[in-house]
Amino acid sequence: MAITDWPTAERPREKLIELGAEALSDAELIAIFLRVGVVGKSAVDLARDLLTQFGSLNGIFAATEPELSQVHGIGASKYAQLQAIFEMSRRALNEQLQQRDVFNSPQQVRDLLVLKLGGLAREVFLVLFLDTQNHLIATEEMFSGTLTQTSVYPREVLKRVLHHNAASVIFAHNHPSGIAQQSSADELLTKQLKQALALIDVR
């Protein structure tokens, strides 16, 4: 059944206008973007196929054009539109985060890290440089590697810390493999970086 044949209150677009976007499921939000389905499937059905195939909204946004095109009804045009939506969302969130004068909570740090690292297919080492009042001076992607390892050089990190005259730093890196547990290599690297930063009185 086409969405236009559904009761008005159940149609995603009308539901959004009436109740707000937060009232919609992921599939309903995607359906509004898709606008139409394919023969035998509504836009909501097609959206559910995407979520099943890629696991989540982040999975959909991280998918390549060939991967998305494997889903019937999705092609290069929809891929380009999805990437545009994702980038606009990233930029809007980045504007909000940059407007915050100071990091007051771990959640604010987490928001920024999700923005910077979410959906990346490669492993990245990110550094946030802060001043004495925890204002964000800069965010830099310093090293990147394969899906399994990243080469991080403490000396290069120290150079950037001194360049920004940072009083403290936050290190983060993603695990595209999906294994979020800290490895022994992660622990060793953290120890080495802390020791190096202590020499220049940076937290």
C-alpha positions in Angstrom: 0.0 0.0 0.0 1.3 3.4 -0.9 1.9 5.9 1.9 -0.7 8.2 0.3 -3.3 5.5 1.0 -2.4 5.5 4.7 -4.5 7.3 7.3 -3.3 10.9 7.4 -2.1 10.7 11.0 0.2 7.8 10.1 1.9 9.4 7.1 5.5 10.3 8.1 5.4 13.9 6.6 2.0 14.7 8.2 3.1 13.1 11.5 6.3 15.2 11.5 4.3 18.4 10.9 1.8 17.5 13.7 4.1 16.1 16.3 7.6 17.1 15.4 10.6 15.2 13.9 11.5 13.6 17.3 8.2 11.6 17.2 9.2 9.7 14.1 11.2 6.5 13.9 14.4 6.3 11.9 12.6 4.5 9.1 9.9 7.3 8.9 12.6 10.0 8.8 14.4 8.2 6.0 11.0 7.7 4.2 10.5 11.5 4.1 13.8 11.8 2.5 13.2 9.0 0.0 9.7 10.5 -0.9 8.6 7.5 -2.9 9.1 3.7 -2.7 9.4 1.1 -5.4 6.9 -1.3 -6.9 5.5 -3.4 -4.1 7.2 -1.3 -1.4 6.4 2.0 0.3 9.0 4.5 1.1 8.9 3.3 4.7 9.4 -0.3 3.6 12.4 0.8 1.5 13.8 2.7 4.5 13.5 -0.4 6.7 15.4 -2.3 4.0 18.2 0.3 4.3 18.3 0.0 8.1 18.3 -3.8 7.9 21.1 -3.8 5.3 23.4 -1.2 7.1 22.3 -1.6 10.7 21.8 2.1 11.7 21.6 5.6 10.4 25.4 5.9 10.8 25.8 2.8 8.8 23.7 4.2 6.0 25.7 7.5 5.9 29.0 5.6 6.0 28.0 3.3 3.1 29.6 3.9 -0.3 27.7 4.6 -3.5 28.1 1.0 -4.8 27.0 -0.4 -1.4 23.8 1.7 -1.3 23.1 0.9 -5.0 22.7 -2.7 -4.0 19.3 -1.8 -2.4 16.7 -1.7 -5.1 15.4 1.9 -5.6 18.6 3.6 -4.3 21.1 4.9 -6.8 23.8 7.6 -7.3 21.3 10.4 -6.9 20.0 9.2 -3.5 23.6 8.6 -2.4 24.6 12.2 -3.2 21.5 13.5 -1.4 22.3 11.4 1.7 25.9 12.6 1.7 24.7 16.2 1.5 22.2 15.7 4.4 24.9 14.1 6.5 27.4 16.9 5.8 24.9 19.6 6.5 24.1 17.9 9.8 27.8 17.6 10.7 28.3 21.3 9.9 25.3 22.4 11.9 26.4 20.4 14.9 29.9 21.7 14.5 28.6 25.3 14.5 26.8 24.6 17.8 29.8 23.0 19.4 32.2 25.8 18.3 29.8 28.4 19.8 30.2 26.8 23.2 32.8 28.8 25.1 34.0 26.0 27.2 33.7 22.2 27.7 31.8 21.8 30.9 31.0 18.1 30.8 32.1 14.8 29.2 28.9 14.8 27.2 30.0 17.9 25.3 33.3 16.3 24.5 31.5 13.2 23.4 29.3 15.2 21.1 32.3 16.7 19.3 34.0 13.3 19.0 31.0 11.7 17.5 30.8 14.5 15.0 34.5 14.2 14.1 34.9 10.4 14.2 31.4 8.9 13.5 31.1 6.8 10.4 34.8 6.9 9.4 36.1 3.7 7.7 39.7 4.4 8.7 41.3 4.5 12.1 42.0 8.1 13.1 43.9 9.7 16.0 42.3 13.0 17.0 43.6 15.7 19.3 41.6 18.4 21.0 43.7 21.4 22.2 42.3 23.4 25.1 43.4 26.5 27.0 43.5 27.0 30.8 39.7 27.6 30.9 38.9 24.5 28.8 38.1 26.6 25.8 38.6 24.6 22.6 41.5 26.1 20.6 41.6 23.6 17.8 40.8 20.1 16.8 43.3 18.2 14.6 43.3 14.8 12.9 46.9 14.1 13.5 47.4 10.5 12.3 45.4 8.0 10.3 46.0 4.4 9.5 44.3 1.2 8.3 41.4 -0.5 9.9 43.7 -2.3 12.3 46.5 0.2 13.4 47.5 3.8 13.6 51.0 5.1 13.9 51.1 7.9 16.5 54.3 9.8 17.2 54.4 11.6 20.6 57.0 14.1 19.3 54.6 15.4 16.6 51.9 15.7 19.2 54.1 17.8 21.4 55.0 20.1 18.5 51.3 20.8 17.9 50.6 21.3 21.6 53.4 23.9 21.7 52.2 25.5 18.5 48.7 26.0 20.0 50.1 27.0 23.4 47.6 24.5 24.8 47.2 24.0 28.6 45.5 20.6 28.2 44.6 18.1 25.5 42.1 15.4 24.9 43.1 12.4 22.8 40.7 10.1 21.0 40.7 7.5 18.3 38.0 5.4 16.7 37.7 1.7 16.2 36.2 1.1 12.7 36.4 -2.6 13.4 33.6 -2.2 16.0 35.8 -3.4 18.8 35.6 -0.5 21.3 37.5 -2.1 24.1 40.9 -0.4 24.9 43.8 -2.6 23.8 47.2 -3.0 25.5 48.7 -0.9 22.7 46.1 1.9 23.5 47.1 1.8 27.1 50.8 2.0 26.3 50.3 4.9 23.9 48.3 6.8 26.5 51.1 6.3 29.1 53.7 7.5 26.7 51.8 10.6 25.7 51.1 11.5 29.4 54.8 11.1 30.2 55.7 13.3 27.2 53.2 16.0 28.1 54.2 16.1 31.7 57.6 17.3 30.6 56.0 20.5 29.3 53.4 20.8 32.1 50.4 20.0 29.9 47.6 17.9 31.2 
